Amino acid sequence: MSDNMQIDSPPPQEIDEGLYSRQLYVLGKEAMIKMQNANVLIIGLKGLGIEIAKNIALAGVKSLSLYDPTSIEIGDLSSQFFLNESNIGQPRDKASCEKLSELNSYVPINTVDNINEDTLLKFKCIVSTNITLEEQVKINNITHKNDIGYINADIRGLFGQIFVDFGDKFTIIDQTGEEPLSGIVSDVEKNGTVTMLDDNRHGLQDGDYVKFTEVDGMPKLNDGSLHRVEVLGPYAFKIKIDESYGDYKKGGLYTQVKVPKDLSYEPLLKQLKNPEFLISDFAKFDKPAQLHIGFQALHAFQTKNQGNLPKPYNEEDANEAWQYAQELAKVNEVELDEKYLRELFYQARGDIPGVVAFYGGLIAQEVLKCCSSKFTPIKQWLYFDSLESLPDSKQFPRSEENNKPIGSRYDGQIAVFGKSYQEKIFNLKVFLVGAGAIGCEMLKNWAMMGLGSGPNGKVFITDNDSIEKSNLNRQFLFRPKDVGRNKSEVAAKAVVEMNPQLEGKIDAKLDKVGPDTEDIFDDDFWSSLDIVVNALDNVEARTYVDRRCIFYKKPLLESGTLGTKGNTQVVIPNLTESYSSSQDPPEKSIPLCTLRSFPNKIDHTIAWAKSLFQGYFADSPESVNLYLSQPNYVEQTLKQNPDIKGTLENISQYLNNRPYTFEDCIKWARNQFEIKFNHEIKQLLYNFPPDAKTSTGAPFWSGPKRAPKPLEFDINNKDHFNFIVGGANLLAFIYGLKESDNYRSVLENFKVAEFKPKSGVEIASTDAEAEEQANKLSGSIDSDEIKKIAAQLPEPSTLAGYRLLPIEFEKDDDTNHHIEFIAAASNCRALNYGIETADASKTKFIAGKIIPAIATTTALVTGLVCLELYKVVDSKTDIEQYKNGFINLALPFIGFSEPIKSSRKKFNDKEFDEIWDRFDIEGDIKLQELLDYFEKEQGLTIN
């Protein structure tokens, strides 16, 4: 690739943003369009196959085809959540097709009759599970030479395997999915060294590409060409330039540009001999080579035993599989760990919902990568095990007798854990807080596990939210008919259909967990629980549940997702730190003077536009209503609000100049456009002319300060016009006026006031100046200026019963003009300052602080949580057995670490846990008895 290059992007197409809104922020429109033009085939529809199919259908491809004519058996119900006992004997693909079709009306689901070459050539990506090694090689030979993506995966109990082949040349458009980095340049030397302004880190890596704009003195650098980066340090990087670029004077912005990268894959036959592993757990870096042999040994066993896998904990079968492994090891020169591989052979018939969810999310994301060319795929094998999830063998012995099938839907789980452990799972009492994306996946896994379905078991769910259209893209228990209904109730009903044994065992509540509901979630409730699982989307609720778990000493399983990223955390009483023990740093705020006068990024203009929306349509109407209803409003407000002058001026405007028709609202919006994007900009330039200097003689408009230009209203400019439409409709709403569409005639006849610069207007150029000016705003009720404004206000008694309707910002309703107004206001301000504008989707994402989400990450994370849940059930006390998970499917990265131990301290030679320990005193006690207790029993004096 050359140092300077040009790339083009295809034009965007229409996507149902109501359904795919959260996913769009993960993939972007270009990748979504590519994905929605791809056909995918799934071969093999036991639990893993259906989990992959479910996630792909939710994400959206052109079509999804299924092939698995095998008859359904009772054991399939261990993890095949779309089937039930009535489906036994039916073909897996036909029975699964109808249920999958309900997930996404944009994705047609069908079955194919065979998997010959003509059939395979119709697909962009093919996934196979539970087929022979010979069949895998045959399919892969066709896909590799025809540029078709191929993935094979198998799950054997707590073990899993993935193989990925995307052909000789697979092009990735965007390797990470992160927002392109950008920054301000302070200097460009003749040798190509670029230095950042004010010691801001550039964040780039060697090999990244950047382009430049607004570099004064080096016009050639602004031509849009891309330059390859050589990192010199956190604040400087180097590019290749020559004398023809000229001499740097001032200014300049750099922006990272994502460039395509090519990967080359080998076919399965080659990779069996010389595998390339992606390590998922560096504590087990030697295990992939073992499992590579182990899974091949199982294929050899199946070939010799009519397609059957070793029976659970059957020594004869395990010995035979071990013999095949030894033969393979000799050829591949690998030293085997017999004890480890025997566990694989013992569990080969196991089917664990947590492993299915983990692998199903991971593989589905690989399919999406193949179809969209976005994010870095696995290269080429990924092996995984969760042997730590096995219970203590003394308390729950595993043997051929204890682990043999009993003809139940839980045989896949019994094959790994045994019957007695299954009984313990049946009788757990678990509390799930939240029934959104993670909550839905969790409940599905629990239904497959049979969790809480026993005579003493119970599952409590609570969620005070209702279902929205955008939820359907990843909260797979919900259907379009459920929009508007309560999440917890619909989710509970859906999983009872999956596993009727949960009938009467799920208690779905609609209450928010918090201080206000401690009469519902009381001492008896918390004390009865075995495990608490969070499926929440905000820190405040998480920390509250965490505090409750600490108080009642209950284990907590915590998880969260952010686009392709996810994490899991295990909180165990008297062993680990709690969720609240560590917190993310606070979000970096935008400096006030930047927001008011000196924006240089679209984030700044969006934040400004949102504050404008808040002031116009929420704060000002609320102030009017308070004035009309609260006695002595002026005196009371003065005590709390130093800027009472501005508040009173707003009240005066909203009452004395209120609109009576929609045409008045259009005029108001047009006038506000002139004030905000013309007059205020001209006033700023009056205070700080384009050639202004600082006190040190340096140009004022340099570095992060961009000299603005006033806008002249253009009715044909979309952003200009949308500001009027949005503003007029929102103002009409707060006054209760009926809208019309008479925009053009009103605007063409509207005359705006001429700008007249004001002397004496102070504009802060730094935050320190802004704070100093704020301190000057405090006034007195006796001041002449405030008296004069207050005197102009109408008496509240003359407007008895009159109220405005303040607007609460709502990002998800595209018909309410909220995002339309904010996007238009932000873009108009961006046009003032020469900043690249943003579409409504990006504006909604930033203004609404939307958390990007995709079904694949959710499935994977909940799978990891369920694998930790098995450990909690076993009451493991060795902290090394637990794992906190950290994943980024875009890279792809999967990492684990053991939880941090809770801190321990001493008093009077007695050790105590700083988080979990306390003094428990039962029954009534008098104060003196309490003092005596601590003095005599603990050697402590209470003061």
N, C-alpha and C positions, 0 to 999 in steps of 0.2 A: 504494500500500500504506500502511495506517495505521501510526502509530508503535506502537500496542499491538494485538496480534492473537493468536489462538489457532489452532493447527494440530493435526490428528489424524493418526495413522498407522494403516494397516491391521494387523490381527493377524498375527503371523508364522506361516508354514506349515512343514511338514517338508521338508527338503532333505537329500540324501545328503551329509552332511558328510565322510564318509570319502573320497569322490571330490572334492568341491568345496572342501575345507577351506581351501587357500591362496587360492582365488578369493573365498571368502566374506569374507575379511579385506580384500579390495579393494572388493567391490561392496556387501556387507551383505545381509541377508536380504530386506529389502523390495525392493531392486532385482533380486535374483536371482529372486524370485517373479514380478515383472512380466516379466522376461526369459523365464522358462520358460512364459509364457502367450502368447508371440509367435511367429507364423509368418513365416519369411523366405524370399525367392526370390532365387536367383542366376541371372542371365542372362549367358551367356558363360563357358566353362570351359577357356580356355587356362590358362597357369600362374598368372596373377593371380587368375582366378576360383576356381581350386581352392585356392589359398592362403587366400583369404578364407573359402571354405566350410569348410576344415579348421579354422581358428581359431574360427569360429562354432560348429561342431559340438562342439569341445572345451569351449567356454565354456558351452554348453547353452541351447537355445531349445526352444520347443514342437515345432517341426518345421522342416526345411530342405528346400526344393524346388529343383530344378535344371532349367534349360532351355538346351540347346545341341545341336541335332540335327546340327551340322556333323560331317563325317567326320574322324577323327583322321589327321593327317599326321606324317611323321617329325620335322618341325620343332617339333611340339607338345612333344616330349620334351625340348626345351631347358629347360623349367621345369615341366612337368606331371609331378610326381613320382609320381603314382599310376598312370601308364600306362607301357607298354613296347611293344616292337616288335610283339608279338602282338596289340595293340589297334588297329593301323593299319587304317583303313577302317571302324571301328565309330563310332557316334555318341558324341560326347564325354560327354554327360550320362549315357547308359546305362552306359558303361564306367566312369565315375567313381563312380557311385552305390554300387556294392558296397563299394569300398575306403573311402569316406567313412563308410559304415554301421558299419564296425568300430571307429570312434573312440570312440563314446559310445552305449551302449545306451539311454540316456534320450532320444536325439534321433532320431526316425524320419527317414530320408532318402528322397525320392521324386523322380520326374521329372514334369514337366507337358508336355502335348502342344502347347500354344500359349500365346501371351501376349496374348490378347484382354482386353477390359475386365473381363469376368466373372471371368477367372482372376486378374487383378491385384488385384481388390477383396478377395481372400481373405487378403492379407498385411499385416503391420504395417510391414515394410520391404522394399524391393526394391533390389537392386544389379545394375547392368549393366556389362559390359566388352566391348570390341571389337564395338560395334554402331554403326550410322551415326548421324550427328547428327539426321537426320530421325526415326529410331526413338526416340532419346533424348527429343526434344521431345514426341513422341506419348505415350510412357509417362509423362513428367513431367506432362503436362496432366491425365492421369487421376489420378495420385497426389496432385498438389497440391490439387485440389478435393475429394479424399476423405480428407484427413488421413492419408495414407500416406507414410512416409519414403522418399525416393529418393536413391540415390547412384550416380553414374557415374564410372568410372575407366578410364584407358587408360595403358599403358606403351609407350613408343617408345624402345628402347635404354636409354640412361642418363638418359632423361627420363620424367617422370610427371605425371599430371594427375588431380585429384579434384574433382568437383562434388557439393555436398550441398544438399538441399532437404528440410527437415522441416516445411514447411507454414507457413500464416499465423501460427499460434500454437503454439509448442512449449514445454512447461513442463519446466524442469529442477528436480528435487527437491533435488539437492546439486551445486553447481557444481564443487567441488574434490575431494571425497572425504576431506579431511583431518579428523582427530578434532576435535570442537568444542573451542574454547579455554575455559579456566575459570581462575578465580583468586580471591584473597581481597581483600576491600575493606577499606580503612582509614578511609575517610570518604566521605560523600555530602552535598554541600552543598545548600542550598535552591535554588540555580539549576540543579541537576542534574549538577554536576561530580562525577565518581566517581574517587577516587584509589586506586591500588594499594598493597598492604601491602609494606613493606620494599623499595621500588624494584624490584619485580618488573614486567617488561614485560607488558602485556596482550595484545599481538600482534594486536589488532583493526584493522579498516579502516573508513573511512567507509561507512555504509550497512549494516554488519553489524547483526544483532539479538542482544540478550542478554535473559536472564531472571535474577531474583534470588531468593535464599533466605536465611533466617537473618539478615535485617537487623533489628537491634534498634532500636525506636523508629519504624520506618516500615512498619507492617504491610501497607499497601497495595502496597508494593513487592514483597511476597512472594506476591502472588496468582497468580503464574504467567503474567501478561501479558508480552508481548515489547516491548522498548524499542529504538528505532533509535539507533545509535551515531554520534556526531560525535567524531572523534579529536582530542584537544587536544595530544597528545604521547605518547611511549612509555609513560608511567606514569599517564596520566589520559585519561578520555573523558567526554563529556557526553551526557545523556539529557534528554528533556522531562518534567518533573514540575511540580506546582504546590503551593500551600500545603496542600492536602488530604492530602498524603503524610506530614505530620508532621515531627518533628525527629529526625535521626540520633543514635543513642546509641553503638552499637558493633556489631562483627561484620558478617557478610554475605559471601555468595559470589555471583559472577556466572558464568553459563555461556552460551557462544555457542549460538544456535539457528539451524540452517540453514532458510531460508525459500525457497519456490519462486520461480523467476524465469522470465519468459516471453521467448522469442525469436521474431522474425518473419522468415521466409525468403521470397525471391522465386522464382518459377519460372524454369526454364532460359532460356526465350525472352527474358525481361527481363534476366537476368544475362549473357547473351551480349553485350548492348549496354552494360550498366553493371555490370561485374563487381566483386565485393567479395572482395579477396584476403587470405588468411592468409599472412604471410611466414614461410617456413621457414628462410631463411638471409639474415641482414641484410647479409652481404657481397654478396648478389645481389638487393638489394631492387628493382632495375629489371627483373629477368628475368621475373616473372610476366606483366607486360603483353605482353612479347615472345612468350612461350609461349602466351598466350591467343589471339593471332593465329595463331601457328605451328600449333597443334593444329587450329584451324578450317581452315587452308589444307590440312592433310593430309586432313581430311574432304572438302573440295572436290576434291582430287586423286582420292580413292577414288571419289567420285561419277562423275567423268569417265573412270575407268579400271577399270570393272567390279569395284569393291570392292578393287582391289589398291593397296598402298602403294608408294612409290618404292623402286626396287631399291637395294641397298646401294652407296653411293658412285657412283651413276650420275648423271652431270652433267645429262643431258637431263631425267631425272625431277626432279632437284633444281631445275633451272631452271623447270620447270612449276609445282612447288609454290611456289617463290619468287614467281612471277608472281601466283598466287592470294593469297599473303600481302600483296603490295603493294596489290592491289585492296582487300583487307579493311582495310589500314592507312589508306587514303585515307578510307574511310567512318568509321573509328573515330579518326582523327587521331592515330595512333601512329607515332613515328619508329622504324624497324626497324634491328636489328643483323644485317646480312646474314650475316656469318661465323658468328654464333651460331646463327641459324635454319637455315643450311645443314647444320650438324652434326645438328640435329633431323631434317632431311629425309634425310640420309645414313643415319642410324641407325634410321629408322622401322620397319624389319622386325626390328630387334634385340629380343631377349628375354633379359634378364640376371637370373639367379636372385637376386642381391643386391637389385636394385630391386623384384623381385616380392615378396621377403620383407618389405622395408621397407614397401611400399605395402599388402601383404596384411595386415600387422599393424595398420597405421594405419586402413585401411578397416573391418576387422572390429570394431575398437573403436568406430568411428562407428555401426556397426549395433547394437552392444550399447547405446550411448547412446540410440539411437532406441527400442530395445525396453524399456529399463529406466528411462529419464528421469534417469539419473545421469551426472554429469560434463558439461562444456561441449562442445558439438559444434563442428566446423569451420564457419566462416561466411565465404563459401560455396565459394570455390575455393582449392585448394592445389596449387601447381606446384613441381616439384623437378627438379634435375639434379645429376649427379655427373660432370661432364666431366673433373674432375681425375683420375678413374680411368683415363682413356685413357693408353696407354703412349706413350713417346717416338716420334714419327712417323718419325724418322730410323732408329732401331733396328728399329722394327716399322711399316713403311709401310702405310698404309691406302689401298686403291684398289678399283675395281670388280673387278679380277682377284683381289686378295688377300682380299677380303671376300665374294665370291660364295658361294652355298650349294653344298655338296658332297654333299648327300643324307645328312647325319649328324644325330644327335641334338644336336649342338653348333652347328647352323647359326645359331641365335638369338644365340649368343655370338660366332661368327665374323663375323656381319654387322656387329658393332661393333668388334671388336678385330683381326680378321684371322686367317689360318691359322697364321702363325708364332708369334703370341702364344699361340694355343690350344695349340700344341705345348709351349710353356714351362710352361703350367699343367698339362698332362698329366704332366710329369716333375718336379714339385715333391715334396720330402720335408717333410711337415708333421706336427707333434706337437700333438694336441688333448688338453689336460689337463682331464678331466671329461666325462662322458657323460650329464648330467642334462638339464634343460630347454634351456639354451643349447647344450649339446653335441649334442643330437638335431637341433635346427634347423640347426646348423652343418654337421653331416654330411649332412643332406638337401641343403643348398645346394651343398656340395662335390661330391656325387654328380651333381647337375645340371651343375655346371661341368666335370666330368671331372677334377677336381683329384687328382693322384697316380695316375691310372689308366694312365699311359704306361709304357714299358719301364724307365725309370729312376725312376719315381715311387713314393711310398709314403706311407701315412697311418698314423700311430701314434696309438692312443687308449689312455688308461688311466683307470680308475675302480674304486675298491675297494668301491663301494656296490652294493646289490642293489635291485631294483625293488619299490616299495610301491604300494598302491592309490591313495594321494593323488597319486602321480607321473603317473597316467594322464590327469589333467586338463590337463596342459601338456607332457608329454614324449611327443610323439605317435608316436615309433617303437615304443612299448611298448603291449601289449594285455593284457587281464585274464589271459590264459593265461601271461603272462610274469612275473607277480608272484612274487617270491622268487628270480628268476634274476639273473645278473650284468648290470649295465647295459651295460658296454662290449661284451660279447659279443653281446647281443641287438641293440644298436644297429648293430654292424658287419654282422650278418646282414641286418638290415632294409634298409640302404642298398645292399648288394650286390644285393638283389632289385630295388631301384629302378634301379640301373645295373650290369648284369652285368660290365661292363668293369673294375669294382673287385675282381672275384674274385681273391684272392691278393695284393691290394694293400693290405689293411687288416690291421694287426697290433694286435689287441685285448688289452690287458693288464689285470690286476686289482690292480696295485700302486699304493699311494699314493706320490706323488712327494714325496720328502723326504730328509733325511740318512740314514735307515735303508735307502734303496733306491739308494744311489749305486753299488752294485755292479751293479745292473740298468741304471739310467740313468747310464751311465759316460761317460768322455771320448769314446770312439768314437761313442756314441749321440748326444750333444749336438753334436759336431762335424759329424755327417753331415746335420744338419737345415738347411732353408732358412728356415722360419718356425715360431714357437711361438704357439699360440692358447690362452688360458685360458678355461675354462668352469666356473669354480669358485664356491663359495658361502661361502668364508671367507678372511679377510685373511691368516692365517698361511700357508696354501698359496700364495696369490697372491704374497706377498713372497718366498717361497722360490724359486718359478719365476722371478720377476724377477731374483733374485740369480744364478741359473744363466744366464739370458739375458745378463746383463751380463758374467759371466765368459767365456762362449763367444762373446760379441758376436753374438747372434742377435736379429732383430726379434721383438717380442712384441705381439700384439693382445689387448687386455684389454677386458672388458665386464662389466656387471652389471645386475640389475633389482631393483626394490623396488616391487611393486604396479604402478601405471601409470607409474612413473618408471624411467628407464634411462640408462646412460651407456656410452660407448666411449672407449678411450684407445689411442693408437698410440705404441709405444716403438721408436725406430729408433736403432741403434748410431751413435755419434759425431754424433748430430743432436739428439735430444730428451732430456728428462729421463726418468728411469725411473719405474715404477709407485710405487716406495717413496720417491721424492723428496718426495712430499706425502702426508700422512695426515690422516684425519678426526680431529677432537678426541675425546678419550676420553668415553665415555658418562657422563653426570652421575649420580652415585650418590645414593641416598637417605640423608640424615643418620641416624646410628645411633639417636639419641634419638627421632626421628620414627618409625622402624621399630618400636622397642621400646614406646613409650608414647603417641605423639602423631600417629597417622596422620590425614590429611585427604583422601586420594584413594584410589580403589580400587587404583591401582598399588601404594600402600604396603601395603595389606592383602594383596594377592596375593604381594608379595615376602616379607612376614612368614609367610604360609601355606606358601610354598615352603621357607623356612628351617625351619619347624616339621616339614614332611615330611622334610627332610634330617636333622634332629636325631633324630626318632623312629625312622626306618626305614632310615637309612644310617649316619650317624656313630656312634650308640649301639651298634648291632649290630657295627660294625667295631671299636669300642673293646673290646667284650666278647671278640671273637675274638682281638684282640691280647693282651688280658690272659691268656686261656687258653693262648696259644701262645708268647708272648715272655717269656723269663726276665727277672727284675728289671724287670717292666713299670712298676711304680710309680716306681722310681728313674729309669728312662730317660725316662718321660713328663714327669716334673717338670722335666727340663732343657729340654724343648721347649714345654711347655704350662703357662702360669702358672695357668690355671683348672683345676688338677688336682682340686680339690675337687668341682667340678661333674661332671667326667668320672668320678671314682670313685663319686659318688652315682648316676650313671646306670648304671654297671656293676653296682652293688649292686642297684638296682631291677630290672634286666633278668635278673639271675641269682637273686636271693633271692625275687623276687615274680613269677617267670615264670608265664605261663598254661599250664594243662594241657588246657583245653577251649576251644571257640570261645565258649562262654558267658562264660568268663573274659576273653576278648578284648573282648566287648561291654561288660563291666563296666569294663575298663580305659579304653575309649574314652569311656564315659559319665563316668567320673571325670575324664578329661582335659578334657572339655567344661566340667565344673564349675570346674576349676582355671583354665583359660584365659579363659573368657568370663564367669565370675562372680567367683571369688575374687580373681584378679589385678586385675580391674577395681575391685573393692571396696577392695583394698589401695591401688591408685593414688589412689582418691578419699579414702581415709583419710589418705594422705600429702599430697594436694592437694585439699581439699574444694572443692565447687562455688563457694564464695565466697572462695576463697584469693586472697591478694594477692601481688604480687611485692615485692622489696625497695624498689622505687620507689613502692609503693602502688597500682600499676595492677592490674586484674583478671588473675589468673594464666591463667584459661581465656578467652583472647581471641586474635584473630589466627589463626595456624595451629593453635593448640591448641584442640581441641574436647573439651568435657567428656563423658566416656563414660557409658553406663548399663549395669549388669550385665544379662546375659540370664538368664531363667528357662527351663529346658529345656522344650520343647514337642514331643512326639513327632510331632505333625501338621504341624510346620514343616519344610518340605523341607530347608532348609539344616541345621537341627539334626539331623534324622534322617540325612542323608547324611554328616555328620561321623562319626556312630556307625558307619554301614555301612562307609564307607571306612576309618576307623581300625581297626575290628575285623578287617576282611579283610586289611589290610596287616600288622597285628601277627601275625595267624595265619600269614601267609606266612613271616615271618622265623623263626617257631618251628616251621614245618612242620606246622601243625594243619589239620584238615579243617574247611571252613566249613559253616555251617548258616544257617537263616533264622529262628531263634528269638528275634528281636529284641524284639518287643512284650512277651512275658511276662517276659523278663529285665529290661527297662527299667522295667516297671510295678512290679516288686518290689525294685528297686535303691534303696538309701538312700544319699544323698550326705552327706558330712561337712559340718557347719555351718562357716561362715566365722568365723574369729577373727582380727581384725587383729593384725599383728605390729609391735611398736615396734622402732625401730632399723633398719628396712629402708630402704636408700638407693635412691632412684629418680632417675636423672639427668634433669634438665630441659633440658640443653644437651649438645652433643657434647663440650665441654670437660670437663664433669662426668663424662660417660661414660668418657672417656679416663682421667681421674683415678681413677675407681673400678676400671678394668681394671688399673691399675698396683698397686692394693692387693691384687689377687687372688693375686699370686705368693706361694707358700707354701713351707714347708720340709718335708722328709720327717720331720723331728723334731717338727713341730707336733702338739700333742695332738689337734686336730680331725681332721687327715689320718690320724694313727695310728689313731684310733677308727674311721674309715670303712674303712680298709684292713683292720683286724682283723675287720670284719664280712663281708668278701668270702670266698667259699668257696675252698678251695685248688684251684688248677688241676688238680692230680693227681687230685682226686676227680671231675673232669668230663672225664677223658681222652677225646678224640675228639669231644666235644660242641662244636658250632658253630652259630651263628645264620646266617641267610641275608640279608645286607644287600641293600637294594633300590636299583637304579639308576633314577633318574627317566626314564620313557618317556612322552612326551606323546601319541603317535599310536595307542596301543592303548586304546580306550574301555572295554575289559572289565577292565582291571587295577586299577581304583579309584584310580589316581594323580591324575588330574585331578578325579575326583569328590571326593576328600579335600581337595585344595588349594582347589577352588572353594567347597566347604562351609565350610572353615576361614576362607577369605578373607571370604566373605559374612557369617559369624557375627561376625567382628571388625568388618566394615563396619556391621553392625546395632548393635554396641556403640557405635560412634562416629557414628551417623546419616549414614553415607555410602551413596550409592546402590549397590546390589549389582550384580554382573555375572553373566551366564550362563556356562555351561561353555565355550562357544566363545571368548568374550572372555578368560576366564581362561586357557585353553590358549594363546591367542595371546601373552599377556603372559608367563605363567610359562614357556612353551616357547621364548620369544624367536623366534617363527615369522616367517620372512620372507614377507610376502604376495606372491603371484605370480599372473600371468595370462598365457595363451598369446599374446595380442596383443602385449604389450610384448616378450616374448621373441623373437617373429618379427621385429619391427621392429629390435630391437637387433642381432640376428645379420645382418640385411640390411646394416646400416651397417658392421659388421665386414668383411663380404665385399667391400664397395665399397672399403674401405681395403686389403684384401688385394691387390687388383689393383695398387694403387700400390706396395706392398712388392715385389711380383713384378718390377715395372719398376725397382726400386732408385732411386726418386726421391730426389734430394738437396736439393730445394727444400722447406723446411719448410712453406711456405705452401700447398703442394699437399695436405698431410695435414690431416685434420680430427678433432678430438675431438668427440664428440656428446653432447648433453644433452637428454633428452626427458621430458616429462610429458604423457601422453596425456589425462589428466583435464582439462587446462586449455583447449585443448591447446597445448603448447609444444614446439617443435623448434628447437634452437639448436646452432650449431657454433662452434668456436674452433680456431685453429691450436695445435698442441702447444707447450709451453714449451721453449725451447732448453736444452740441457744447459749447465751452467756451465763456462766456460773460464778458466784462470789461466796464469801464467807462472812459470818459474824459469830463471835465467841466459839471459834473452831467448828462451827456448823456450816456445812456447804448448802447453798440454795441456788435454784434456778431463777435468774433475774426476771424472766418472762412468765414462767409457769407456776412457780411456787408461791404459796401464801399461807397465812395462818387461818385454819378453819376452826371456828368455835361454834359448837352446836347448842341450840336451845337458848332460853332467856338467861341474861347475866347482868348483874349490877355493875355499875361503873367501878367501884372499889375492887370487886372480884376480877374484873378485866385487868385493872392495873396490877393486882397481885399475881394474876396468871403470868403476865409477861415478865414480871420481876423474878418470880420463883422458877417458872418452867423454862423461860428463854434467856434469862439474865439480861433483859432489856427494860429500860425505864422509859415510860411514855411521858412526853412533855407537851 
